[in-house]
Amino acid sequence: MIAAPAFADCLRTLVATPSVSSTVPRLDMSNRPLCETLANWLQPLGFACELLPLPDQPDKVNLVASRGRGEGGLILSGHADTVPYDDSGWHSDPFTLSEGANRWHGLGSCDMKGFLALCV
């Protein structure tokens, strides 16, 4: 049986994968590498993964991962981007998962990259 990566390893990788979304073009980033990473973890676990580019932003994608067929089911839905950040507001690298005071810190670690790692 293929096992999913450990939660901390998933979260560390997701936080390290920049996916900032902004209306300011110089700050805006693709979320494709993050979604590709998720798909690469989910496919060996039996999920059919599809990356759907946004019509007006082909460097941005939606990941649809499904497993099984039939009526009923469960949808886990989230976003793969983060807000822009200001280096001066961070005491550590926002793209490196760090731990302090029994908490993990990193850009997106609570919203939504932590949830995505938990889903995997």
Stockholm file with secondary structure:
# STOCKHOLM 1.0

chainA/1-120         MIAAPAFADCLRTLVATPSVSSTVPRLDMSNRPLCETLANWLQPLGFACELLPLPDQPDKVNLVASRGRGEGGLILSGHADTVPYDDSGWHSDPFTLSEGANRWHGLGSCDMKGFLALCV
#=GR chainA/1-120 SS CCCCCCHHHHHHHHHHSCCBCCSSTTTCCCCHHHHHHHHHHHGGGTCEEEEEEETTEEEEEEEEEECCCSSCCCCCCCCCCBCCCCGGGCSSCTTSCEEETTEEESTTTTTTHHHHHHHC
#=GC SS_cons         CCCCCCHHHHHHHHHHSCCBCCSSTTTCCCCHHHHHHHHHHHGGGTCEEEEEEETTEEEEEEEEEECCCSSCCCCCCCCCCBCCCCGGGCSSCTTSCEEETTEEESTTTTTTHHHHHHHC
//
